[in-house]
Structure formats: structure tokens, C-alpha cells
Amino acid sequence: MQIIADVGGIPGKDCRGFCKYCYFRKVKDVKPFGCKNCSLGKVGCEHCSSGVSETTSEFMQPFLVVGNVQNSLMLGEYQDADLKINISGGGDISCYPYLMDVVNSLSQFQLPIHLGYTSGKGIDDAKTAESLISMGVDEVTFTVFSTDPNMRKKWMVDKKPDESLKALKIFAESCEVHAASVIIPGINDGKELLKTCSKLEEWGVKAFILMRFANFENQGLILGNEPIIEGVNPHTIEEFEELVRKINDEFKFRVTGTPVCDPENDAPFAISKNKNKRYLDILSEVTSEATILTSRVAAPFIGKIIKNIEADELINVVAAAKDIGCLITQKDLENIDLKELKDTVIIPGRAFVHDKKAEEVLSRDGVGRIVARGPEKLSIDGEMSGTLGKEDVLKTELIAFQDLIEAINFFGVRVKN
């Protein structure tokens, strides 16, 4: 279990400049989307406005960061938990001016420390890594992009790429390092990716997360900033999954991909695999009709699971034109063919749409539909699944689908025997 030490920070501002591929580059002012946290009578809250673009969270003073961790430890019931402190933020934590002070202060709790996502762009001297390790850092998640210093300098705007790569090597030799790369076709895939992987394996990196580059709204750019890079067409989901599996076959470290796939434990949607079909017997019977409205990536998996539990006559699965379910917005709902929807529609729990607006939009053909939210997640993406075993993934998914079925049976139209 990890206790978050949030240092704050704003993307672009607190990371020595945007990487050229950054999700937050070119972000425009956007109206509040609406979400599950909004009040019934108002569209918009902190979560679905400034919280999405992460434009208001300045770096925090160190005493506040340490104080928040101390409060969590005092108020939480962690007696038997295997704890770790995870230092993270909206900016790059290697650029946090008080990082050394905070790590030194947190070391008093005698807990291992995880440096959450960092690009290392704030490390001007590789010896900084040695100091952090000496104060208790034993895990690092490091965005590498490429182990070629010139590539990092150009694409990550890394002013001292040699030092940041030396720091990565030092971390890898003494810590559990999860490297990560956003994969851009024709830039850092192909032979360049193989070179990076070879170097990471040589240094002792334990795991590597491949992240599909998003360049268009339907791939997840909901902040009015598409395209991030002109003229680049990201990998299709099928191409990206093939790439993840290829890297997994060729290298010894743990390989995962987001939004797909984890070759080791079959996430996302491990319970859709035929070899895991037997586990579906523990799920409750579906007794009501409903439509599951989800993303393009998730729809085929969910459809197969619904078929395997023999509920496809009661439930249909409709995909919005968005690759990621939690990034579905009201605009996506407005483009749904309402003829495909039943009288009850279950939308992703974290979708960025106000509950009342969702009902209005999905009932605009005169059919008064009930719109309800499903679980926040139905599976686990590659950023998390790499730390989990097969049984953990299956258990998580089965619990989520049980919650989904209960929502369908409660909100859906009851079928008479």
C-alpha cells in the first residue's frame, strides 16, 4: 500500500518545459465537463475543470507535503500493511526544488520511498540519484523515451540528457526501476525502441511500460489541444498490442502496455479470455435489460464477457467514439445512435459528463432513459497491472463485474420469467 506525498506542480511550468509529445501541451481553456462529483443542479466542479488540465496546483511547500504524509500515517489504519511512500505531483518531481529536503524528512518514518513519475529532466548532476537512494528511495518510475541523449534533448527538451540518463542507470543498479516511454511511430519505435530496451536491460531496469501516443480527440485529447504533433498518426490499438508483445518476447524485464496490453497476466479484461471463463460462474445472474456504453477499446472485451455469461440477449454493448472510457464526454454521448440503446444505459463511472446532462442527451429522442454509472474501473491498465499477479487481476475484475451486474439488475428493466 502506498501513501501519496503530493508535491503539486503544473505540467509544462514545473517540468522545465513541455516534452513535445506531452498530453498537456497546447491545452486551451475549456468549460467544465461535468462528472460524478458535480452537484445535481450544476455542471462543473474542481475535478472536471481545473483538475483535468492540472493548471492550478503550484508546487507545495515541503512542510505541507511532509505534514500530509504524517497525518495519513496517524489517522490511517496501517498497522499490518506493507507501506511505501509515493512522492508524486502534477509537475516533474525531479524539478521540485525541495525534493532532497522532503525525502530527507520522510526518511524519519523509516518506510521505503517511491519516486513517482519523473523524467529526470530536473537532475543536473547524476550524483543526486545516489543521495536519494541513501535516504531511502528504493523504487523509481522513470520516463525515458529513449536512451539516446540526442533524442531526449530534442523530444523531451532535456537540457542535460547525459546526466538524467546517468541518474537512471544509478537508480536501476540499486532500486526497482519501472521505465516508461510514450511510443511515437517513426520516432522512438522500431530499431530505436530495441536499442532503448537493450540499454535498459543492461542497466538492470525491472520493468518497462509502453504508452501509446495520443494525438487526436478520439484517442483521449479532451482539452482542445489536438493534434499535439502535426502529421503523426499514432499506432492503432492492434499495432500497439503487437509491439508490446514483441518487446515482451525479446527482453527479460517485465513489459506492459497502456491502454493495452499485459502479456503476463492478460490485463486488461483477463476474464474475457477463454482460459479464464470458468471464473465467471461466481458472478450473479443478470435479470434485467440494459445497455453498457463504453469505449472502443473496452467494448469487444466487455461484449465477449457478456456473451460468456449468457446475458447477451439482455445486455448490449455500445462503443462511443473514444478509446478510453473514463475520458468519454457529453460530446461523445451526443454522437451515439440512440436506436442502439435500451431503456437503461450504464456509463463508465469516471466519464466526464454530468449525470443530468447524460440523461437529457441520451433521451433526446423522446425515450425517457435511465442513465446510471457503473464501477470506476472494470479492469486494470498497464501502469498498474505490472505490479500485480494473475490472481490479483482476476479478483479485481470479478469484483468490478459483480458491481456492474448489480447496477444493471437494480437500474435495468426487469425481465419477467
C-alpha positions as CSV (number, residue, x, y, z in Angstrom):
1,M,0.0,0.0,0.0
2,Q,1.3,3.4,-1.0
3,I,0.8,6.7,0.8
4,I,0.9,9.6,-1.6
5,A,3.1,12.5,-0.9
6,D,1.7,15.0,-3.4
7,V,4.2,17.8,-4.1
8,G,1.8,19.6,-6.6
9,G,3.1,21.2,-9.7
10,I,1.8,22.3,-13.1
11,P,2.6,20.4,-16.3
12,G,4.9,22.4,-18.6
13,K,5.6,25.0,-16.0
14,D,7.1,22.7,-13.3
15,C,9.0,20.3,-15.5
16,R,11.4,22.6,-17.4
17,G,9.1,22.8,-20.4
18,F,6.7,20.5,-22.2
19,C,8.0,17.4,-23.8
20,K,6.9,17.6,-27.5
21,Y,4.5,14.7,-27.0
22,C,3.0,15.8,-23.7
23,Y,-0.7,15.2,-23.2
24,F,-1.0,18.7,-21.7
25,R,0.8,20.6,-24.4
26,K,-1.3,23.2,-26.3
27,V,-4.1,22.9,-23.7
28,K,-6.8,25.6,-24.1
29,D,-9.3,27.0,-21.6
30,V,-12.1,24.5,-21.6
31,K,-15.5,24.7,-19.9
32,P,-16.2,22.3,-17.1
33,F,-17.1,18.9,-18.5
34,G,-19.4,17.7,-15.7
35,C,-18.7,14.5,-13.7
36,K,-19.9,12.3,-10.9
37,N,-18.6,14.8,-8.3
38,C,-20.8,17.7,-9.5
39,S,-23.9,18.7,-7.7
40,L,-27.2,17.7,-9.3
41,G,-28.1,21.3,-10.2
42,K,-24.7,22.5,-11.5
43,V,-22.4,21.3,-14.3
44,G,-18.8,21.7,-13.2
45,C,-16.6,21.3,-10.1
46,E,-12.9,21.4,-9.4
47,H,-12.4,17.8,-10.5
48,C,-13.9,18.2,-14.0
49,S,-12.5,21.7,-14.7
50,S,-9.1,22.8,-13.4
51,G,-8.4,19.3,-12.1
52,V,-8.4,17.9,-15.6
53,S,-5.9,20.3,-17.1
54,E,-3.9,20.5,-13.8
55,T,-3.3,24.2,-14.3
56,T,-3.7,25.5,-10.7
57,S,-1.7,23.2,-8.5
58,E,1.6,25.0,-7.7
59,F,4.5,23.2,-6.1
60,M,3.7,22.8,-2.4
61,Q,5.9,23.9,0.5
62,P,7.9,20.9,1.9
63,F,6.4,21.2,5.4
64,L,2.9,20.7,3.9
65,V,3.9,17.7,2.0
66,V,5.6,16.0,5.0
67,G,2.7,17.1,7.2
68,N,0.1,15.5,4.9
69,V,2.0,12.2,5.0
70,Q,2.3,12.3,8.8
71,N,-1.4,12.9,9.1
72,S,-2.1,10.0,6.8
73,L,0.1,7.7,8.9
74,M,-1.5,8.9,12.2
75,L,-5.1,8.7,11.0
76,G,-4.9,5.6,8.8
77,E,-5.2,2.0,9.9
78,Y,-1.9,0.7,8.6
79,Q,-0.7,-1.5,11.4
80,D,-0.4,-4.6,9.3
81,A,0.1,-3.0,5.9
82,D,3.2,-3.2,3.8
83,L,3.6,0.6,3.4
84,K,5.6,2.7,1.0
85,I,5.6,6.5,0.5
86,N,5.0,7.6,-3.1
87,I,6.2,11.1,-4.0
88,S,4.3,12.4,-7.0
89,G,2.8,15.5,-8.4
90,G,1.4,17.3,-11.4
91,G,4.9,18.6,-12.4
92,D,8.1,16.6,-12.7
93,I,9.2,15.7,-9.2
94,S,12.8,15.8,-10.2
95,C,12.2,19.5,-10.8
96,Y,10.6,20.0,-7.3
97,P,13.0,22.4,-5.6
98,Y,12.6,20.8,-2.2
99,L,12.9,17.2,-3.3
100,M,16.0,16.5,-1.3
101,D,14.5,18.1,1.8
102,V,11.3,16.2,1.6
103,V,12.9,12.9,1.0
104,N,15.2,13.5,3.9
105,S,12.3,14.4,6.2
106,L,10.2,11.4,5.0
107,S,13.1,9.1,5.8
108,Q,12.3,9.6,9.5
109,F,9.2,7.4,9.1
110,Q,11.6,4.5,8.1
111,L,9.5,3.5,5.2
112,P,10.7,2.8,1.6
113,I,10.2,5.7,-0.8
114,H,8.9,5.5,-4.3
115,L,9.7,8.4,-6.7
116,G,6.6,8.5,-8.8
117,Y,6.7,9.5,-12.5
118,T,9.7,11.6,-13.3
119,S,11.6,12.3,-16.5
120,G,14.8,13.1,-14.7
121,K,14.9,16.5,-16.5
122,G,15.4,18.2,-13.2
123,I,18.6,16.2,-12.4
124,D,21.6,18.3,-13.3
125,D,24.1,16.1,-11.5
126,A,23.7,12.3,-11.6
127,K,25.1,12.0,-8.1
128,T,21.7,13.3,-6.9
129,A,20.4,9.8,-7.6
130,E,23.0,8.4,-5.1
131,S,21.9,10.8,-2.4
132,L,18.2,10.0,-2.9
133,I,19.0,6.2,-2.7
134,S,21.0,6.8,0.5
135,M,17.9,8.5,2.1
136,G,15.5,5.6,1.4
137,V,14.4,5.7,-2.2
138,D,14.1,2.1,-3.4
139,E,11.6,2.5,-6.3
140,V,11.5,4.9,-9.2
141,T,9.2,5.3,-12.2
142,F,11.2,7.0,-14.8
143,T,10.1,8.3,-18.2
144,V,13.0,7.5,-20.5
145,F,11.5,8.0,-24.0
146,S,14.9,7.0,-25.5
147,T,18.4,6.2,-24.1
148,D,19.8,8.3,-26.9
149,P,20.8,11.6,-25.4
150,N,20.1,13.5,-28.6
151,M,16.6,12.0,-28.8
152,R,15.9,13.1,-25.3
153,K,17.2,16.6,-25.9
154,K,15.1,17.0,-29.0
155,W,11.8,15.4,-27.9
156,M,11.9,15.8,-24.1
157,V,13.6,19.2,-24.2
158,D,16.1,17.7,-21.7
159,K,18.9,20.3,-21.2
160,K,21.2,17.7,-19.6
161,P,20.2,14.4,-21.1
162,D,23.5,12.7,-20.3
163,E,23.1,13.5,-16.6
164,S,19.5,12.3,-16.5
165,L,20.4,9.0,-18.2
166,K,23.4,8.5,-15.8
167,A,20.9,9.0,-13.0
168,L,18.6,6.4,-14.5
169,K,21.5,4.0,-14.7
170,I,22.4,4.6,-11.0
171,F,18.7,4.1,-9.9
172,A,18.5,0.9,-12.0
173,E,21.6,-0.5,-10.3
174,S,20.2,0.0,-6.8
175,C,16.4,0.3,-7.0
176,E,13.4,-1.2,-8.5
177,V,13.0,0.9,-11.7
178,H,9.9,1.0,-13.8
179,A,10.9,2.8,-17.0
180,A,8.2,4.2,-19.3
181,S,8.1,5.5,-22.8
182,V,5.4,7.2,-24.9
183,I,5.8,5.5,-28.2
184,I,5.6,7.7,-31.3
185,P,5.5,6.0,-34.7
186,G,8.7,6.6,-36.8
187,I,10.4,8.4,-33.8
188,N,11.2,6.0,-30.9
189,D,9.7,2.7,-32.1
190,G,11.3,0.2,-34.4
191,K,15.1,-0.1,-34.1
192,E,15.3,2.9,-31.8
193,L,13.0,1.1,-29.3
194,L,15.1,-2.0,-29.5
195,K,18.2,0.0,-28.7
196,T,16.5,1.6,-25.7
197,C,15.3,-1.8,-24.4
198,S,18.7,-3.3,-24.8
199,K,20.3,-0.5,-22.8
200,L,17.6,-0.7,-20.1
201,E,18.0,-4.4,-19.7
202,E,21.8,-3.9,-19.5
203,W,21.4,-1.4,-16.7
204,G,19.1,-3.6,-14.7
205,V,15.7,-2.0,-15.1
206,K,13.0,-4.3,-13.7
207,A,10.0,-3.2,-15.8
208,F,9.2,-1.2,-18.9
209,I,5.8,0.5,-19.6
210,L,5.0,1.3,-23.2
211,M,2.5,4.1,-23.5
212,R,0.6,4.6,-26.8
213,F,0.9,8.2,-28.0
214,A,-2.4,10.0,-28.3
215,N,-2.7,12.8,-30.9
216,F,-6.5,13.2,-31.5
217,E,-9.6,13.8,-29.5
218,N,-11.0,10.2,-30.1
219,Q,-7.8,8.9,-28.6
220,G,-8.2,11.0,-25.4
221,L,-7.3,14.6,-26.1
222,I,-10.3,16.2,-24.5
223,L,-8.6,19.6,-23.6
224,G,-8.9,21.2,-27.1
225,N,-5.3,20.5,-27.9
226,E,-5.3,18.2,-30.8
227,P,-3.1,17.4,-32.6
228,I,-0.2,17.6,-30.3
229,I,2.2,16.8,-33.1
230,E,1.2,17.7,-36.7
231,G,1.3,14.9,-39.2
232,V,1.7,12.0,-36.8
233,N,-0.8,9.1,-36.9
234,P,-0.4,7.1,-33.7
235,H,-0.4,3.3,-33.7
236,T,-3.7,1.6,-34.0
237,I,-4.7,-0.4,-30.9
238,E,-3.9,-3.6,-32.8
239,E,-0.4,-2.4,-33.9
240,F,0.4,-1.2,-30.4
241,E,-0.6,-4.5,-28.8
242,E,1.6,-6.3,-31.3
243,L,4.5,-4.1,-30.4
244,V,4.1,-4.7,-26.7
245,R,4.0,-8.4,-27.2
246,K,7.1,-8.3,-29.4
247,I,9.1,-6.4,-26.8
248,N,7.9,-8.8,-24.1
249,D,9.1,-11.7,-26.2
250,E,12.6,-10.3,-26.8
251,F,13.5,-8.9,-23.4
252,K,13.7,-10.3,-19.9
253,F,12.3,-7.4,-17.9
254,R,8.5,-7.1,-17.2
255,V,6.7,-5.4,-20.1
256,T,3.3,-3.8,-20.0
257,G,1.4,-1.5,-22.3
258,T,-1.3,1.1,-21.9
259,P,-4.1,1.1,-23.0
260,V,-3.2,-2.5,-23.9
261,C,-1.8,-5.0,-23.0
262,D,-0.1,-7.0,-20.2
263,P,1.2,-10.3,-21.8
264,E,2.0,-11.7,-18.3
265,N,-1.4,-11.5,-16.6
266,D,-3.7,-10.8,-19.6
267,A,-4.9,-7.4,-18.4
268,P,-7.0,-5.6,-19.4
269,F,-10.0,-7.8,-19.2
270,A,-8.3,-11.1,-18.3
271,I,-11.7,-12.6,-17.5
272,S,-12.6,-12.3,-21.2
273,K,-10.0,-15.0,-22.1
274,N,-11.4,-18.4,-22.8
275,K,-9.0,-20.0,-20.3
276,N,-10.5,-17.9,-17.5
277,K,-14.1,-18.5,-18.5
278,R,-14.7,-20.8,-15.5
279,Y,-14.2,-17.9,-13.1
280,L,-17.3,-16.2,-14.5
281,D,-19.5,-18.8,-12.7
282,I,-19.2,-16.9,-9.4
283,L,-20.9,-13.8,-10.9
284,S,-24.6,-13.2,-10.2
285,E,-27.3,-13.9,-12.8
286,V,-28.3,-11.0,-15.0
287,T,-32.0,-10.4,-14.5
288,S,-32.6,-7.0,-16.2
289,E,-32.1,-5.4,-19.6
290,A,-29.6,-2.6,-20.1
291,T,-27.1,-1.1,-22.5
292,I,-23.5,-0.8,-21.5
293,L,-22.0,2.3,-23.1
294,T,-18.2,2.1,-23.1
295,S,-15.1,2.9,-25.0
296,R,-13.9,1.5,-28.3
297,V,-11.0,-0.4,-26.6
298,A,-13.2,-1.9,-23.9
299,A,-16.3,-2.8,-26.0
300,P,-15.1,-6.0,-27.6
301,F,-13.8,-7.4,-24.3
302,I,-17.0,-6.5,-22.4
303,G,-19.1,-7.9,-25.2
304,K,-17.3,-11.2,-25.0
305,I,-17.7,-11.4,-21.2
306,I,-21.4,-10.7,-21.5
307,K,-21.7,-13.4,-24.1
308,N,-19.8,-15.9,-21.9
309,I,-22.1,-15.3,-19.0
310,E,-25.0,-15.9,-21.5
311,A,-26.5,-12.4,-20.9
312,D,-26.2,-11.1,-24.4
313,E,-29.9,-11.3,-25.0
314,L,-30.5,-8.9,-22.1
315,I,-27.4,-6.7,-22.4
316,N,-25.9,-5.0,-25.5
317,V,-22.6,-3.2,-25.6
318,V,-22.3,0.1,-27.4
319,A,-19.0,1.8,-28.1
320,A,-18.6,5.6,-28.0
321,A,-16.0,7.1,-30.4
322,K,-13.4,7.4,-27.6
323,D,-10.6,4.9,-27.0
324,I,-10.7,5.4,-23.2
325,G,-13.9,5.1,-21.2
326,C,-13.1,7.5,-18.4
327,L,-12.5,10.2,-21.0
328,I,-15.9,9.9,-22.5
329,T,-17.6,13.4,-22.5
330,Q,-21.0,14.8,-23.3
331,K,-19.9,15.3,-26.9
332,D,-19.4,11.6,-27.3
333,L,-22.9,10.9,-26.0
334,E,-24.3,13.4,-28.5
335,N,-22.9,11.3,-31.3
336,I,-24.4,8.0,-30.1
337,D,-27.1,6.3,-32.3
338,L,-30.0,6.3,-29.8
339,K,-31.6,3.4,-31.7
340,E,-28.9,1.2,-30.2
341,L,-29.8,2.0,-26.7
342,K,-32.2,0.2,-24.3
343,D,-34.3,2.0,-21.7
344,T,-31.4,1.8,-19.2
345,V,-27.9,2.9,-20.0
346,I,-24.8,2.2,-17.9
347,I,-22.0,4.6,-18.5
348,P,-18.4,4.5,-17.2
349,G,-18.1,5.5,-13.5
350,R,-15.5,8.2,-14.2
351,A,-16.9,9.5,-17.5
352,F,-16.6,13.3,-17.8
353,V,-20.3,14.1,-18.2
354,H,-22.9,15.5,-15.7
355,D,-25.5,12.9,-14.6
356,K,-28.5,15.1,-15.5
357,K,-26.9,16.1,-18.9
358,A,-26.2,12.4,-19.7
359,E,-29.9,11.6,-19.2
360,E,-31.0,14.6,-21.3
361,V,-28.7,13.8,-24.2
362,L,-29.5,10.1,-24.2
363,S,-33.2,10.7,-24.0
364,R,-33.4,13.4,-26.7
365,D,-35.4,11.0,-29.0
366,G,-38.3,11.1,-26.6
367,V,-37.5,7.9,-24.7
368,G,-37.0,8.6,-21.0
369,R,-34.0,6.5,-20.4
370,I,-32.4,5.9,-17.0
371,V,-28.7,6.6,-17.1
372,A,-26.5,5.2,-14.3
373,R,-22.8,4.9,-13.6
374,G,-21.0,1.6,-13.5
375,P,-17.9,0.9,-11.5
376,E,-15.0,3.4,-11.8
377,K,-12.9,0.7,-13.4
378,L,-13.7,-2.7,-14.9
379,S,-10.1,-3.7,-15.4
380,I,-6.5,-2.5,-14.8
381,D,-4.2,-0.8,-17.3
382,G,-0.6,-1.4,-17.8
383,E,0.5,1.3,-15.5
384,M,-0.8,-0.7,-12.6
385,S,-1.0,-4.3,-13.8
386,G,2.8,-4.7,-13.9
387,T,2.8,-4.7,-10.1
388,L,0.1,-7.4,-9.8
389,G,-0.1,-11.1,-10.3
390,K,-2.6,-13.0,-12.3
391,E,-4.9,-13.8,-9.4
392,D,-4.9,-10.1,-8.3
393,V,-6.1,-9.1,-11.8
394,L,-8.8,-11.7,-11.9
395,K,-10.0,-10.9,-8.5
396,T,-10.2,-7.2,-9.2
397,E,-12.1,-7.7,-12.5
398,L,-14.5,-10.2,-11.0
399,I,-15.4,-7.7,-8.2
400,A,-15.9,-5.0,-10.7
401,F,-18.1,-7.0,-13.0
402,Q,-20.2,-8.2,-10.0
403,D,-20.7,-4.5,-9.2
404,L,-21.6,-3.9,-12.8
405,I,-24.2,-6.7,-12.8
406,E,-25.7,-5.4,-9.6
407,A,-26.1,-2.0,-11.2
408,I,-27.7,-3.5,-14.2
409,N,-30.1,-5.6,-12.2
410,F,-31.0,-2.6,-10.0
411,F,-31.4,0.1,-12.7
412,G,-32.4,-2.0,-15.6
413,V,-35.7,-3.2,-16.9
414,R,-36.6,-6.4,-15.0
415,V,-37.3,-9.3,-17.3
416,K,-40.3,-11.4,-16.4
417,N,-39.8,-15.2,-16.3
